[in-house]
């Protein structure tokens, strides 16, 4: 392993190998691109303080393959703001580009990637584009800054390898900072490729615009991203992560605050039938959604075998939702969900085989448990949904259930739950054919032979000051 040096501001810096240039700090190379093309796997490149405007498309490495032992490119000072990688024109381009080339095995540390353009057309901080670049792999950004100015049509990280082709493999952003200006731009957007092993960890994404999108990853015709990890990030943006038609996803220990419709979308929010193998583990997240009709966590159409556990979820807007399940065989367990207003904390919408257990729910004027078939009646209703071990609190004139006969579907079971109704006007809501169900006894009767009426009521918990604890 050898260390090489780049210093664009050094007198005499040049891109050649005369007299060992590049191998010592006093005889540095001028550009990072040249350095990448002239080292070996496992080598390191130290970049001195300065602004590196390396071309119309900024830093555009030539095809290389260092994936067996990635080349480390790092700021000499260890401060990202000291090394700024940008482009040489103000009207187009990007600060880092892989276009129609296969680039493998580069790790960038403590650097800033920022496009300086204000002209028409799309602008990017980091761009992967074109079918030939689909073999790109093992690209890592550690502790880098990727600012996204308040300029129209600006994207932070973008990849479009053309529908029907492969994607990028082993792309990682670790402990990076993305600051989005007041514009409806996206932070990380990976489209239409079979992307795999994507990691976004420990990053901060901040935007002042309600239309901004933090993370958007989607497959295309015949291509499905696989192996997506989003962990330990702090995201404040219009929309949280949207992982559409992806497999093997892990979303864990993030703090996500959004005023937009989706704080976390897995699968698709559609009534159109999808493949049913989009599995995800969603755990340990804190999610706050303030939108009208906001969706805090949506396990959408196409999801199957997902687990949403130990999340702290709050949806404060009117007609908002806590966790929605449109999938097949999903498990929702151990979550704390608060939806003060309508609509509901836990909502099965055309779910098949959903198991919801051990959740803590609270509302004032909304619903704790809600169910409906899909909006498209030709698609499907709920089937084989089981809700148990819930602790639910209604503090206002809200309801425990909104589960009409037509919406429950086949074998909808709710049992062994504990409800505390403390609010004036609170009741058990709509249970199959009964409405405005006022008492626990009436609730058990309304559920009929297949549900709580035939179940042991559990130990009596006694009366509260203004309500009743009850199993139902």
Secondary structure, DSSP 8 states (H G I E B T S, - for coil): --EEEE-TTSTT--SS-GGGTTSBTTB-BS-HHHHHHTS-TT-EEEE-SEEEE-STTSB---SEE-TTS-EEEEESSS-GGGEEEE-S-SSS-EEEEEESS-EEEEEEES-EE-----SSS-EEEEEEESGGGGG-EEEEEES-B--B-S-TTEEEEEEEEEEEEEEEEEEEEES-EEEE-SSS-EEEEEEEEEEEEEEEES-EEEES-TT-EEEEEE-BTTB-EEEEEEES-EEEESB-EEEESEEEEEEES-EEEESSSEEEEESBSSSS---S-B-EEEES-EEEE-STT-EEEEE-BTBBS-EEES-EEEE-STTEEEEEE-SBS-EEES-EEE--SSEEEEEEES-BS-EEES-EEEESSSEEEEEE--SSTTS---BS-EEES-EEEE-SS-EEEEEEHHHH-BS-EEES-EEEE-STT-EEEEEETEEEE-SHHHHHHHH-TTTGGGS---S---B-SSSBEEE-
